[in-house]
């Protein structure tokens, strides 16, 4: 195959990869449980704005937006809302940008009474 064919394909593939924004990923939440009003800290990658616009607690049926108190590239601190009922919840994020998406994260929080 000739370079005149391969080079444009490689450049297009590289541009597509560069244009894609890295997906946010939460890996650890500490502490793993708390009561309404408690502040919890999540660590991971690509957690700053605009990749992460909002954070929610979700049980798969009900999504409750949490108040983010601090947000950086590798961490988010949030407050458990008063309306959160006791139970086990996943964290879910709303991404920013042209195509916002809700993405459930692989970390869990237990809300206590």
Secondary structure, 3 states (H helix, E strand, C coil): CCHHHHHHHHHHHHHHHHHCCCCCEEEEEECCEECCCCEEEEEEECCCCCCEEEEEEECCCCEEECEEEEECCCEEEEECCCCCCCEEEEEEEEECCCCCCEEEEEEEEEECC
